[in-house]
Amino acid sequence: VDSFNLNRVFFEHYGVQVLGALFNRLPVDGYYSLDKCKESIDLYFEQYSPHHKVFGYLPELTEMVAASPAPGAEAAAAKAVGDSNTQDWGAQDERRLQSLLDAFAKHANVEQLVEQAVKSHRSGAFRLAEARQSVSRPVSKRKGAAELEAMPLAKRAVLSREEIRLRAMEGGAKSGG
């Protein structure tokens, strides 16, 4: 949720409407299991971000993680045999892709995501100028204004990391995460 809020503020600052989120890589069991996180995330969005949608919860795909080579290993192996094309598609890649597609079909509401995107585009509900106006309201009217007032004006002219963090906290994000 913290990452969602931080990214939402960043994209909205640049005039990109955020429709919602698709949470991924959630363990199937354990303390942070998909079921436990789903319940908490759903409650958060209902309370603090009702105009954003959760489009799904993808579990950690263990076959994807287990089958992934170490970073740079594919390129190193290709170089060792003199093959300059590291984009060869094999049976293992096909199985991993099918696993990913199956997970999206089962756990993500892609249809709702596309419907929301089309609806948003047709309505013209979010415009860059409107986004800039909401971002450029006086610092003194925002939460965390005291900290920002202490910053030099030059730093406040551009949305700083600290201002993004404070806005994310306004949206319900917890600090330190």
C-alpha positions as a Markdown table, in Angstrom:
| # | Residue | x | y | z |
|---|---|---|---|---|
| 1 | Val | 0.0 | 0.0 | 0.0 |
| 2 | Asp | 2.9 | 2.4 | 0.8 |
| 3 | Ser | 4.4 | 1.8 | -2.6 |
| 4 | Phe | 1.0 | 2.3 | -4.3 |
| 5 | Asn | 0.6 | 5.7 | -2.5 |
| 6 | Leu | 4.2 | 6.8 | -3.3 |
| 7 | Asn | 3.8 | 5.9 | -7.0 |
| 8 | Arg | 0.3 | 7.3 | -7.2 |
| 9 | Val | 1.5 | 10.7 | -6.0 |
| 10 | Phe | 4.4 | 10.6 | -8.5 |
| 11 | Phe | 2.2 | 9.7 | -11.5 |
| 12 | Glu | -0.6 | 12.1 | -10.6 |
| 13 | His | 2.0 | 14.9 | -10.3 |
| 14 | Tyr | 2.8 | 14.4 | -13.9 |
| 15 | Gly | -0.8 | 14.2 | -15.0 |
| 16 | Val | -1.2 | 10.5 | -15.3 |
| 17 | Gln | -4.4 | 9.2 | -13.8 |
| 18 | Val | -4.0 | 6.2 | -11.5 |
| 19 | Leu | -6.9 | 3.9 | -11.8 |
| 20 | Gly | -5.8 | 1.5 | -9.1 |
| 21 | Ala | -3.4 | -1.3 | -8.4 |
| 22 | Leu | -2.6 | -4.9 | -9.1 |
| 23 | Phe | -0.7 | -6.4 | -6.2 |
| 24 | Asn | 1.8 | -9.1 | -7.1 |
| 25 | Arg | 4.3 | -11.6 | -5.7 |
| 26 | Leu | 2.2 | -12.4 | -2.6 |
| 27 | Pro | 3.2 | -15.6 | -0.8 |
| 28 | Val | 0.5 | -18.3 | -0.8 |
| 29 | Asp | 1.0 | -19.0 | 2.9 |
| 30 | Gly | 2.7 | -17.5 | 6.0 |
| 31 | Tyr | 2.2 | -14.3 | 7.9 |
| 32 | Tyr | 2.1 | -12.1 | 4.7 |
| 33 | Ser | 0.0 | -14.6 | 2.7 |
| 34 | Leu | -2.1 | -13.5 | -0.2 |
| 35 | Asp | -5.4 | -14.1 | 1.8 |
| 36 | Lys | -4.2 | -12.1 | 4.8 |
| 37 | Cys | -2.8 | -9.2 | 2.7 |
| 38 | Lys | -5.9 | -9.1 | 0.5 |
| 39 | Glu | -8.2 | -8.6 | 3.5 |
| 40 | Ser | -6.1 | -5.7 | 4.8 |
| 41 | Ile | -5.6 | -4.1 | 1.4 |
| 42 | Asp | -9.3 | -4.3 | 0.6 |
| 43 | Leu | -10.1 | -2.6 | 3.9 |
| 44 | Tyr | -7.5 | 0.1 | 3.2 |
| 45 | Phe | -8.8 | 0.9 | -0.2 |
| 46 | Glu | -12.4 | 1.0 | 1.0 |
| 47 | Gln | -11.5 | 3.4 | 3.8 |
| 48 | Tyr | -8.8 | 5.6 | 2.4 |
| 49 | Ser | -8.8 | 5.3 | -1.4 |
| 50 | Pro | -12.4 | 4.4 | -2.5 |
| 51 | His | -11.9 | 6.0 | -6.0 |
| 52 | His | -9.1 | 3.6 | -6.8 |
| 53 | Lys | -9.7 | 0.0 | -7.6 |
| 54 | Val | -7.8 | -3.1 | -6.7 |
| 55 | Phe | -7.6 | -5.1 | -10.0 |
| 56 | Gly | -6.3 | -8.3 | -8.4 |
| 57 | Tyr | -3.8 | -10.1 | -6.3 |
| 58 | Leu | -1.2 | -12.3 | -8.0 |
| 59 | Pro | 0.5 | -15.0 | -5.9 |
| 60 | Glu | 4.2 | -15.5 | -6.0 |
| 61 | Leu | 4.8 | -17.8 | -9.0 |
| 62 | Thr | 7.4 | -20.2 | -7.5 |
| 63 | Glu | 8.1 | -21.8 | -10.9 |
| 64 | Met | 9.1 | -18.3 | -12.2 |
| 65 | Val | 11.4 | -17.6 | -9.3 |
| 66 | Ala | 12.9 | -21.1 | -9.3 |
| 67 | Ala | 13.4 | -21.1 | -13.0 |
| 68 | Ser | 15.0 | -17.7 | -13.2 |
| 69 | Pro | 18.7 | -17.7 | -13.8 |
| 70 | Ala | 21.1 | -15.6 | -11.8 |
| 71 | Pro | 21.3 | -12.0 | -13.1 |
| 72 | Gly | 23.5 | -11.9 | -16.1 |
| 73 | Ala | 23.8 | -15.7 | -16.4 |
| 74 | Glu | 21.9 | -16.0 | -19.7 |
| 75 | Ala | 24.0 | -13.3 | -21.3 |
| 76 | Ala | 27.2 | -14.9 | -20.0 |
| 77 | Ala | 26.2 | -18.4 | -21.2 |
| 78 | Ala | 25.3 | -17.0 | -24.7 |
| 79 | Lys | 28.6 | -15.2 | -24.9 |
| 80 | Ala | 30.5 | -18.3 | -23.9 |
| 81 | Val | 29.1 | -20.2 | -26.9 |
| 82 | Gly | 29.4 | -17.3 | -29.2 |
| 83 | Asp | 25.7 | -16.7 | -29.5 |
| 84 | Ser | 24.9 | -13.0 | -29.7 |
| 85 | Asn | 21.1 | -13.6 | -29.6 |
| 86 | Thr | 20.1 | -14.0 | -26.0 |
| 87 | Gln | 16.4 | -13.7 | -26.9 |
| 88 | Asp | 15.9 | -17.3 | -28.0 |
| 89 | Trp | 12.6 | -18.6 | -26.9 |
| 90 | Gly | 12.5 | -22.1 | -25.5 |
| 91 | Ala | 10.1 | -24.6 | -23.9 |
| 92 | Gln | 11.0 | -23.4 | -20.4 |
| 93 | Asp | 10.1 | -19.8 | -21.4 |
| 94 | Glu | 6.8 | -21.1 | -22.9 |
| 95 | Arg | 5.9 | -22.8 | -19.6 |
| 96 | Arg | 6.8 | -19.7 | -17.6 |
| 97 | Leu | 4.7 | -17.5 | -19.9 |
| 98 | Gln | 1.7 | -19.9 | -19.6 |
| 99 | Ser | 2.1 | -19.9 | -15.8 |
| 100 | Leu | 2.0 | -16.1 | -15.8 |
| 101 | Leu | -1.0 | -15.9 | -18.2 |
| 102 | Asp | -2.9 | -18.5 | -16.0 |
| 103 | Ala | -2.2 | -16.5 | -12.9 |
| 104 | Phe | -3.6 | -13.3 | -14.5 |
| 105 | Ala | -6.6 | -15.2 | -15.7 |
| 106 | Lys | -7.3 | -16.6 | -12.3 |
| 107 | His | -6.3 | -13.7 | -10.0 |
| 108 | Ala | -6.5 | -10.4 | -12.0 |
| 109 | Asn | -9.5 | -8.6 | -13.2 |
| 110 | Val | -8.0 | -7.4 | -16.5 |
| 111 | Glu | -11.5 | -6.8 | -18.0 |
| 112 | Gln | -12.3 | -4.3 | -15.2 |
| 113 | Leu | -9.0 | -2.6 | -15.7 |
| 114 | Val | -9.5 | -2.2 | -19.4 |
| 115 | Glu | -13.1 | -1.0 | -18.8 |
| 116 | Gln | -11.9 | 1.6 | -16.3 |
| 117 | Ala | -9.1 | 2.8 | -18.7 |
| 118 | Val | -11.6 | 3.2 | -21.5 |
| 119 | Lys | -14.1 | 5.0 | -19.3 |
| 120 | Ser | -11.4 | 7.3 | -18.0 |
| 121 | His | -10.1 | 8.1 | -21.4 |
| 122 | Arg | -13.6 | 8.8 | -22.9 |
| 123 | Ser | -14.6 | 11.0 | -20.0 |
| 124 | Gly | -11.5 | 13.1 | -20.1 |
| 125 | Ala | -11.8 | 13.1 | -16.4 |
| 126 | Phe | -8.1 | 13.7 | -15.7 |
| 127 | Arg | -6.2 | 16.5 | -17.4 |
| 128 | Leu | -2.6 | 17.6 | -17.0 |
| 129 | Ala | -3.6 | 21.2 | -16.2 |
| 130 | Glu | -6.0 | 20.0 | -13.5 |
| 131 | Ala | -3.3 | 17.8 | -12.0 |
| 132 | Arg | -0.8 | 20.7 | -12.0 |
| 133 | Gln | -3.3 | 23.0 | -10.2 |
| 134 | Ser | -3.9 | 20.5 | -7.4 |
| 135 | Val | -0.2 | 20.0 | -7.0 |
| 136 | Ser | 0.6 | 23.7 | -7.0 |
| 137 | Arg | -1.7 | 24.7 | -4.2 |
| 138 | Pro | 0.2 | 26.6 | -1.5 |
| 139 | Val | 2.5 | 24.5 | 0.7 |
| 140 | Ser | 1.0 | 26.1 | 3.8 |
| 141 | Lys | -2.3 | 24.5 | 3.2 |
| 142 | Arg | -0.9 | 21.0 | 3.1 |
| 143 | Lys | -0.2 | 18.5 | 5.9 |
| 144 | Gly | 3.5 | 18.6 | 6.8 |
| 145 | Ala | 3.7 | 22.2 | 5.8 |
| 146 | Ala | 6.0 | 23.1 | 8.7 |
| 147 | Glu | 8.7 | 20.8 | 7.4 |
| 148 | Leu | 8.3 | 22.1 | 3.9 |
| 149 | Glu | 8.3 | 25.7 | 4.9 |
| 150 | Ala | 11.8 | 25.3 | 6.3 |
| 151 | Met | 13.1 | 24.1 | 2.9 |
| 152 | Pro | 14.5 | 26.8 | 0.5 |
| 153 | Leu | 12.1 | 28.0 | -2.1 |
| 154 | Ala | 14.2 | 26.5 | -4.9 |
| 155 | Lys | 13.7 | 23.0 | -3.5 |
| 156 | Arg | 10.0 | 23.6 | -3.2 |
| 157 | Ala | 9.6 | 24.7 | -6.8 |
| 158 | Val | 10.1 | 21.0 | -7.9 |
| 159 | Leu | 8.3 | 18.2 | -6.2 |
| 160 | Ser | 11.0 | 16.8 | -3.9 |
| 161 | Arg | 11.3 | 13.3 | -2.6 |
| 162 | Glu | 10.3 | 14.6 | 0.9 |
| 163 | Glu | 7.1 | 16.3 | -0.5 |
| 164 | Ile | 6.2 | 13.1 | -2.4 |
| 165 | Arg | 6.7 | 11.2 | 0.9 |
| 166 | Leu | 4.5 | 13.6 | 2.8 |
| 167 | Arg | 1.8 | 13.5 | 0.2 |
| 168 | Ala | 1.9 | 9.7 | 0.2 |
| 169 | Met | 1.5 | 9.9 | 4.0 |
| 170 | Glu | -1.5 | 12.2 | 3.4 |
| 171 | Gly | -2.9 | 9.4 | 1.3 |
| 172 | Gly | -2.6 | 6.9 | 4.1 |
| 173 | Ala | 0.9 | 5.5 | 3.6 |
| 174 | Lys | 2.9 | 4.7 | 6.7 |
| 175 | Ser | 6.5 | 6.0 | 6.9 |
| 176 | Gly | 9.6 | 3.8 | 7.1 |
| 177 | Gly | 8.3 | 1.0 | 4.8 |
